Amino acid sequence: MEIQAFGYLGVGASNLDDWAVFATSNVGMQAVDRASSMRAFRMDDRKQRLFIDRAIEPGAQVFGWEVANAAVLDSLAARLEAAGVAVKHEPAALADQRCVTDLISFADPAGNRLEAFHGAQIADTVFKPGRDVSGFRTGPQGMGHTLLTFPDVDAALAFYKDLLGFRISDFMVAPLKAYFMHVNARHHSVALVAAPVRSMHHLLVEYYQLDDVGQGYDLLQSTPEQIVATLGRHPNDLMTSYYMRTPSDIYVECGWGGREVDDVKPPVEMTNLGSFWGHKGLFEDIGAPTPRAETRRAPVQVMEGNYERMAGTCPWWDAMRGKTR
């Protein structure tokens, strides 16, 4: 498996100052100095994870996918070229701008610009969030996930699965086609969804603590027009999250508690995209009918140090535990 993580996202836009306020004050990223034609932001020890660039076509995005080293990057380039995909070995100047050692660029079947890279640069200063958050869950799982729509989702699936090596976590074939795909333990790094047009729907950022999500949601109450979907919990990746508008035509999902996956269990077919609760407005925003709410439940996903065990037992609850899924 060559691709290890979703490493960075670039967005084409000219309203740089609007993005600077949004990324720091709303999301909690750290602004870093870059050229006057762009803005860049940190989420962790990397020099940058998100950049907004006037040089990129407005409304377009750049998706950076991380590999382990130069040999793996060359192997990926060779496989793409053998499959007839045009690959460009980018110059050192662009690698410096992306804060990586080396990269290649190519397009997926719908024309999205993908970049594969190795050697992400580490900052020499400690990450300082733009608002008071505990931090972002990145590391080996990458910066988060993205959801992309495709007129020909079958061609996109073949490209991401067979050529790039993404694995399916779960999927849906009706009432719409959707594939949630992973490259590491994060439930999905990309979701491919059938739609009449090519687009990026959202970027997920995942916080370490649930309070970071709740406090961010509180900040939006003074500007409710920014809220795309209310606080809710998804049934597939178990993420508790809300969605908000950015200064561009994409959204950011702010979440906590996403579950991890492995390649032992086979992909699961879903028959409903409705959340356990909440996320009101998510489907209405794209003109789709609201799916029925899931009546299932699932345990909260926590990590060591992120919870405290409560004392006491309840015979009724103990008997019900096996029925919660």
N, C-alpha and C positions, 0 to 999 in steps of 0.2 A: 504494500500500500504506500503510494508516494505522497499524496496530499495528507497532511497531518492536522491542519486547522485552518479556520477562516482568520487570516492574519490582519487584514486592514480593509477599510472601505474608503473610496474616494467619491466625492459628489461634485458634479459640475454645477456651479452657481455663481452669481455675481454679488449677491447680498451677503457679503462676508461678515459684516458687523452683526447682522441679525443672527447668523449662525453662531457667532462667537458668544452672544448672550444666551442663546438657546442651549448650546452644548455645555456651557459651564453652569449657568444658573438653574436650568431645568433638569439636565441629565446628571450633572456633577463631574464632567470631564475637566481636565486641566488644559488650558490654552498654552501653546508653546510658540516661540518666535519662529516665523518662517518668512518667505518672500512676501512682498506687498500684494501679489496677485493671488495669495492663498492664505488659508488659516488651517492650523493643524492642532490636534488634541490628543492628549494622553489619557489612558485608562488604568495604567499599571506601570511597570518598570520599563516598558518599551518607549522609544523616543516618540512614536506616534502610532495611533490606531485609526483615527479618522482624520481625513483632510478634505477641505472644501476648496476647489480650485477653479478660477476663472478660465484657465486654459482648457478645461474639459468642457465639452459641449453641454450647454444648459439642459438639465433634465436627464443627463446620462450619468452612469456610475462606473466605477472601477472596483472590481472584486479581487482582493489579493489573497491567494491561497499558498500556505506555507509548506515547504518540503524540508527534509533534514539537512541536505548538503548539496554541493555542486554536482556530484555524481548522480544523485537522484534527480536533480533538475535536468541534467542532460538526458537521462533515461526517459523522463516524461516528455521532453521536447522531441526526442526521436520517435516515441510511440505516436505522438500526435501527428508528426509529419508523415509517418508511414500510413496513417489513416486519412491523409489528404487534408489535414488542418494546417492552415498557414500559421507559422510560428515565427515571431520576431525576437531575436536576442537583443534586448534593450541595452543602450549605452550606459556607461558608468555614471553619467550625469543624472539620468533618470533614477538609477539605483540609489544614488545619494539623496535625491529628492524623496524617494520612498523610504529612506533610512534602512536599507537592506544592502547585502553584499552583492547580490546578482539577481536578475529576474528575466523572465521571458513573458511575452504577451501573445494572446490569441483570442479568438471569439467563440462563443458557444453557438449552437444552431440558430438562435434568435438574434444574434449580433451583440450580445452583452460582452463588454471587454473584460476578460479575465487575465490576471497576472499570477504567475507562479514564481516564488522567490525562496531564497534561503538566506540565513545570516541576518536576522532582524537585529538592529542596533539597540543596545541597552542604554538608557539615560544615566548620567552620572549624578543625578539628584533624585531625592525621594519624591514619589508621586504625591501631589497635593490637590485633592479634589476641589472642584469649583463650588460645590456646596457640601454641607456636612453629611457625608455618606461614609459607610464602613469600607467601601471599595467595591470593585467589580470582580466577578468570578470569570477570570480569563485563563492565563497560564496555558497548559497543554490543550485546553478546550477552545482556545481562540477567543476572539473578541465578542462572540455571540452567534446569532444566526440571522439569515435573511430569507425573505419569502419573495420568489420571483414568479411572474405569470408568463405563459407561453401560448401562442396560437397553436403550435404543434408540440404538445407536451410529451408525446411519444418519442419524438426526435430528441428532445431535451433529456428525457430519461435515459435513452440509449447513450447519449454523450456523457452525461455525468456518471452513470453507473458503469458502462462498459469501457469507456476511454479513461475517465478520471478515477474510477475505482470507488466512488461513493457507494455506501450500502443503505438499503431501505430499512428504516425503523418501523414505520407503519404507512398505510396508504389507503386511498379511497378511490373507487371507480364510479360510484353513483351516490348522490345526484351530480357530483362533479368528480373530475380526475385530479388527484393530489398525491404527491409522494414526498414524505418527510425523510430526509437522507442525512446520514452521519458519516464522519470520518474519524471520530474519536468517541469518547464516552458521552459527550453532550448529545441529547436525544436527537437533535438535528442541527446541522450547520447550514443547510439550505433546504427550503421547501419549494417544490416545483408544482405549480397549479395551472390547470388549463383555463384559458381566458381568451377573449377575442384579440387582445393586444398584448404586446410585450411590455412588461413594467416591473419595477421593484415596488413591492407593497410596503415592507417595513424592515427595520433593523431591530433585533432584540439586544438589549444589554441586561445582564443579570447581576443583581447586587448580592452582597453577602448576607444581609439581614433584611427581614420582612419590613422592619420599621423604615428602612430607606425607601421602599416602595410606597408605603403609606404616607410618609412625609412629602414625597414628591407629588403624590396625588393631591394632597392638601394644598400644595403650592398652586395647582391648576384651578382651584375653586374660584379664584378671582378672575380667571379668564376661561370660563367654561367652553368657549368656542374652540379652544385648543384640544379638548378631549374628544377623541375619536371613539373610544370604547371604554366603558366604565371598568372599575376594578372587578376582576373575575378570575376563575381558575380553569385552565384547559384540561380536558380529559386524557390527552395523549402524552404530552410532556409534563403534565401536572404543574405547569408554571402558574403562579399567582401573579397577575400583571394587569396593567392598563396600557392603552395606546394613546399617543398624542401626536398632534401635527408638528411638523418641522417647518422651517422657513422655505423648504422646497416641497415638491409634490410626492414626498415619501413620509412615512410615519416612523416613530420609534416606539417599540414596546419595552416598557420598564418592568422587569420581573424579578421573581425570587423563587427558589425551591424547585427548579427544573430537575427531573429525574435523569439518571444515567442509563445507558444501554450498553449491551455487548453484542457480539455476533453469534452467541450460542443459541438464543431463541430466534425462531423464524419471524419475518415481518408479519405484523398484525393488520388485518383489513378492518377499517372503520366503516361504519354505516351512518355515522352522524358526527358533525363537527360542533354540535352544541356544547357549551361549557357546563361544568358542574353548577356554576352560578355566575352571574354577572356578565361582563363583556357586552353589555347592551350598546348597540350602535355599530358594532364591528361589521356585521353583514349588511345592515341597512345602509352603511356608508358606500358600499359598492353596488347598491341596488339589488342585492340578493335577498330572498326571503329569510327570515330569522329561523334558524334550525331549532328543533325542540331541545329543551334543556336536558342534559344527562341526569338521570336519577341515581347513578352509581356514586360511590365515594372512594377515596384512596388515601392512604397514609400520607402525612406530610413528609417531604424529603428534607432531611437535615444532615449536617456534617458535624463531626466532633467539635465541641466547643461552641456550637450554635444553638444549644438547647439545654434545658435543665429538666431532669426527670421528676415528675410529681409523685408524691407518696399516695398510697391507698389503692385498693382494688375494688371492683364492682362486679359481682357475679353476672348481672345482666349484660354489662359491657363485655366481659370476658366471653360470654356466650355469643355475642353479636360480632365479635372481631372477625370471624371467618366469613361473615356475610357482607363485609364493607366494600368489597371490590365488585 
